[in-house]
Amino acid sequence: METGIYGGTFNPVHLGHIHLLKAAAPCFDRILVMPDRVPPHKEAEMLASGEDRAAMLRLAVSDIPKAEVCTLELEAEGRSYTYLTLRKLRALYPDDRFTLIIGGDMLRTFKEWRNWEEILGNASLLAAARDDGEYERLLRVAEDFPDARVLKVPPLPMSSTGVREAAAVGKPLAGMVPPAVEDYIKTHRLYQNERTD
């Protein structure tokens, strides 16, 4: 089975994440959407709980048949490292072929990831390019990695930080997150204490 792995903090999931997920879906039999516990490349910013982030993801991907939320990293102790997650996934799904779905910036810095060579022993890479220029640049970078592919995915200009800032001051989140996620954020009063200055 061709399995994509789309990891992130998803604090919260927004329409840009969903846009990339839908663009990548034809490449796979299924995509495991995986919220991380404490991302290794970020400080522990104001994170919604893992339970809340997973719940919002389930709502956001409910209409994408190939997508399923995997909480393996949320259940781990300490920081989330891709090579450790892949070891666990390999044990759970020994016959699957894994591909990490990543942004172009992550492909450029991939050799800085902890145990990146082990990662490539367990998964290939699919990097999203924002435009034709980035697509051409990433094709050259991808030559360094076996089986790496580049997919053109014009971005939607939004960020989780922008969603949190809007939620903190009570602005509508329409056009930023799926309606069910907006309802969840409001119902659970998420991001209400986030400073915006």
C-alpha positions as CSV (number, residue, x, y, z in Angstrom):
1,M,0.0,0.0,0.0
2,E,1.3,3.5,-0.9
3,T,1.0,5.5,2.3
4,G,1.6,9.2,2.6
5,I,2.6,10.7,5.9
6,Y,1.6,14.3,6.4
7,G,2.9,15.5,9.8
8,G,2.7,18.9,11.5
9,T,1.8,20.7,14.6
10,F,-1.7,21.6,13.1
11,N,-2.2,24.3,15.8
12,P,-4.8,24.5,14.3
13,V,-5.3,22.8,11.0
14,H,-6.2,25.4,8.3
15,L,-7.3,25.4,4.7
16,G,-3.7,25.6,3.5
17,H,-3.0,22.2,5.1
18,I,-6.2,20.8,3.6
19,H,-5.3,22.2,0.1
20,L,-1.9,20.4,0.2
21,L,-3.5,17.2,1.5
22,K,-6.1,17.1,-1.3
23,A,-3.4,17.9,-3.9
24,A,-1.2,15.0,-2.7
25,A,-4.1,12.5,-2.2
26,P,-4.0,11.1,-5.8
27,C,-0.4,9.9,-5.2
28,F,-1.4,7.5,-2.4
29,D,-3.8,4.8,-1.3
30,R,-4.0,6.5,2.1
31,I,-2.5,9.4,3.9
32,L,-1.8,9.3,7.6
33,V,-2.2,12.9,8.9
34,M,-0.1,13.0,12.0
35,P,-0.1,15.8,14.6
36,D,3.1,15.9,16.5
37,R,3.5,16.1,20.3
38,V,6.3,18.7,20.6
39,P,7.9,19.4,17.2
40,P,11.7,19.2,17.3
41,H,12.2,22.3,15.2
42,K,9.9,24.6,17.3
43,E,9.7,25.7,20.8
44,A,6.6,24.6,22.7
45,E,4.6,27.7,21.6
46,M,1.0,28.0,22.8
47,L,-0.2,24.6,21.6
48,A,-3.8,23.4,21.9
49,S,-3.8,20.0,23.6
50,G,-3.0,17.0,21.4
51,E,-6.5,15.8,21.9
52,D,-7.9,19.1,20.6
53,R,-5.6,19.2,17.6
54,A,-6.4,15.6,16.7
55,A,-10.1,16.3,17.1
56,M,-9.9,19.4,14.8
57,L,-7.9,17.3,12.2
58,R,-10.6,14.6,12.3
59,L,-13.2,17.2,11.5
60,A,-11.1,18.8,8.8
61,V,-10.3,15.5,6.9
62,S,-13.7,13.9,7.3
63,D,-14.6,14.5,3.7
64,I,-11.2,13.2,2.3
65,P,-11.7,9.5,1.9
66,K,-7.9,8.6,1.8
67,A,-7.0,10.7,4.9
68,E,-7.0,9.3,8.4
69,V,-5.7,10.9,11.6
70,C,-2.8,9.0,13.2
71,T,-2.0,9.9,16.8
72,L,1.2,7.9,17.1
73,E,3.4,10.9,17.7
74,L,1.0,12.4,20.3
75,E,1.3,9.2,22.3
76,A,5.1,9.3,22.3
77,E,7.2,10.6,25.1
78,G,9.1,13.8,24.6
79,R,9.9,15.4,21.2
80,S,8.7,13.9,18.0
81,Y,11.4,12.7,15.6
82,T,10.5,11.4,12.2
83,Y,13.0,8.5,12.3
84,L,11.4,7.1,15.5
85,T,7.9,7.5,14.1
86,L,8.9,5.6,11.0
87,R,10.3,2.7,13.0
88,K,6.9,2.4,14.7
89,L,5.0,2.7,11.5
90,R,7.2,0.1,9.8
91,A,6.4,-2.3,12.7
92,L,2.7,-1.6,12.4
93,Y,2.5,-1.7,8.6
94,P,5.5,-3.8,7.4
95,D,4.2,-4.1,3.8
96,D,3.5,-0.4,3.2
97,R,5.6,2.0,1.1
98,F,5.9,5.3,3.0
99,T,6.3,8.8,1.6
100,L,6.8,11.9,3.7
101,I,4.8,14.8,2.4
102,I,6.8,17.9,3.2
103,G,7.1,21.6,2.2
104,G,9.9,22.7,-0.2
105,D,11.7,24.4,2.7
106,M,11.9,21.1,4.5
107,L,13.4,19.4,1.4
108,R,16.1,22.0,1.3
109,T,17.1,21.4,4.9
110,F,16.4,17.7,5.0
111,K,20.0,16.7,5.7
112,E,19.7,18.6,9.0
113,W,17.0,16.3,10.2
114,R,18.0,13.9,12.9
115,N,19.0,10.5,11.4
116,W,18.0,11.6,7.9
117,E,19.7,8.7,6.3
118,E,17.7,6.2,8.3
119,I,14.5,8.1,7.4
120,L,15.3,7.6,3.7
121,G,15.8,3.9,4.4
122,N,12.1,3.8,5.5
123,A,10.4,6.4,3.3
124,S,10.7,8.5,0.2
125,L,9.9,12.2,0.0
126,L,7.3,14.3,-1.8
127,A,7.9,18.0,-1.6
128,A,5.4,20.7,-2.4
129,A,6.5,23.5,-4.6
130,R,4.7,26.8,-4.5
131,D,5.3,27.9,-8.1
132,D,7.3,27.1,-11.3
133,G,10.5,28.7,-10.1
134,E,10.5,26.8,-6.8
135,Y,9.5,23.6,-8.7
136,E,12.6,23.8,-10.8
137,R,14.8,24.5,-7.8
138,L,13.4,21.7,-5.8
139,L,13.8,19.2,-8.7
140,R,17.6,19.9,-8.5
141,V,17.6,19.5,-4.7
142,A,15.5,16.3,-5.1
143,E,18.3,14.7,-7.1
144,D,20.2,14.2,-3.8
145,F,17.5,11.9,-2.4
146,P,16.4,8.5,-3.9
147,D,12.9,8.4,-5.1
148,A,12.1,12.0,-4.1
149,R,9.3,13.7,-6.0
150,V,8.2,17.3,-6.3
151,L,4.5,18.3,-6.7
152,K,3.3,21.8,-7.8
153,V,0.9,23.0,-5.2
154,P,0.1,26.8,-5.3
155,P,-0.2,27.9,-1.7
156,L,-3.1,29.4,0.1
157,P,-1.8,32.4,1.9
158,M,-2.6,31.5,5.5
159,S,-0.9,30.3,8.7
160,S,-1.8,28.7,12.0
161,T,-0.4,31.8,13.7
162,G,-2.8,34.0,11.8
163,V,-5.7,31.7,12.7
164,R,-4.7,31.8,16.4
165,E,-4.4,35.6,16.3
166,A,-7.8,36.0,14.7
167,A,-9.4,33.6,17.3
168,A,-7.8,35.4,20.2
169,V,-9.6,38.6,19.3
170,G,-12.9,36.9,18.3
171,K,-12.6,37.5,14.5
172,P,-14.4,35.1,12.2
173,L,-12.3,32.3,10.9
174,A,-14.3,31.7,7.7
175,G,-11.9,31.2,4.8
176,M,-9.1,30.2,7.1
177,V,-10.3,26.9,8.6
178,P,-13.1,24.5,7.7
179,P,-16.5,25.5,9.3
180,A,-16.4,22.5,11.7
181,V,-13.0,23.5,12.9
182,E,-14.1,27.1,13.5
183,D,-17.1,25.8,15.5
184,Y,-14.7,23.6,17.5
185,I,-12.3,26.5,18.3
186,K,-15.2,28.7,19.4
187,T,-17.0,25.9,21.4
188,H,-13.8,24.9,23.2
189,R,-12.5,28.6,23.5
190,L,-9.2,27.7,22.1
191,Y,-6.5,30.3,21.6
192,Q,-8.4,32.8,23.7
193,N,-5.4,33.7,25.9
194,E,-2.9,34.1,23.0
195,R,-1.2,37.5,22.9
196,T,-1.4,39.3,19.6
197,D,1.1,42.1,20.3
